[in-house]
Amino acid sequence: MKEVSIDELKRRFQEKIDKDIKIEPKDWMPDDYRQTLIRQISQHAHSEIVGMLPEGNWITRAPNLRRKAVLLAKVQDEAGHGLYLYSAAETLGADREETIDDLHTGKAKYSSIFNYPTLTWADMGAIGWLVDGAAIMNQVPLCRCSYGPYARAMVRVCKEESFHQRQGFEIMTTLAKGTPEQKAMAQDALNRFWWPALMMFGPNDADSKHTEQSMRWKIKRHTNDELRQQFVDVTVPQAEMIGLTVPDKDMKFNEATGHYEHGPINWDEFWEVVKGNGPCNKDRIDVRRSAKEKGEWVREAANAYAEKRARRKSA
Ligand code: 3HC
């Protein structure tokens, strides 16, 4: 059979992308497409798993059984999202153990937002409302990502994110309409999580090293700034509706464009947190390392059982 050149393979690949034909695990793909997907999907998975920690901190301290049950369900959902995404990364040839070790050694990133402490119950509301709200903005377009397994994983994830965002906004609404102390607690949580939530979308497009290529490959369907703007336009009216104030003295609505214009983001803070110097970075990774060590016996038992079943089958 006639050898097909790499350039021809790349041309055919991009033609499929341009025609919105999904790329599947067994399809030919440029190695840098594969590598950027492994990078993004594995870091997305890490974000889900590390994202369980700030909220897990409040499961035993939820104000009532209903809130505890809802928070427990949400944290369990995040674990499932992480496993879904680790599996999607494996379809690209990523090794699960190596992927998780990359998180523990600091080689791989996870979302900056999870390096902030959760100090009050209102933070559970702010995280659901703002963090999962931002995650929805970013993950809905990923349902149309060019890589099939990632796009399909996102469909399931987004259905659950909507519940996460609604329960968070309900907590904030309840507190904002409660006693003055409860409203103050909700406002304090908004003050502490607003700017880190805007940072979740990544650096400005001009400073994003991956956006241009990821848009060409239809991994990203919108840029970081476009999604951030969508989030701000939706969330500022929600805050106003429940009587809370977004902590941005420069925030204003531009009648001509129909968009809110927010003040400058502290990108020094963002990059410090991404580099590992946030309030909780060390604690989060220590907990994940400890979980892996304590879970060693479970993996050993599961492997022993799998090997015994395999031996029985081949006997
Ligand atoms: N936190 C940590 N690192 C970040 C970041 C953030 N908020 N935003 C960007 N970065 C990193 C990027 O990973 C990249 O570093 P790398 O090359 O070492 O990976 C660098 O900063 C440059 O940023 P780019 O914008 O060029 O990188 P991307 O094109 O990958 O865009 C992204 C960043 C928008 C986060 C994109 O990776 C993405 O859409 N990922 C999938 C969604 C995701 O991971 N969301 C995180 C939250 S998940 C969540 O909240 C779950 C909820 O249920 C709790």
Boltz pocket constraint, residues with backbone or C-beta under 6 A from the ligand:
constraints:
  - pocket:
      binder: B
      contacts: [[A, 39], [A, 40], [A, 43], [A, 44], [A, 45], [A, 47], [A, 48], [A, 51], [A, 78], [A, 81], [A, 107], [A, 109], [A, 110], [A, 111], [A, 112], [A, 113], [A, 131], [A, 132], [A, 135], [A, 138], [A, 161], [A, 199], [A, 200], [A, 201], [A, 202], [A, 203], [A, 207], [A, 208], [A, 209], [A, 210], [A, 211], [A, 214], [A, 224], [A, 274]]
      max_distance: 6.0
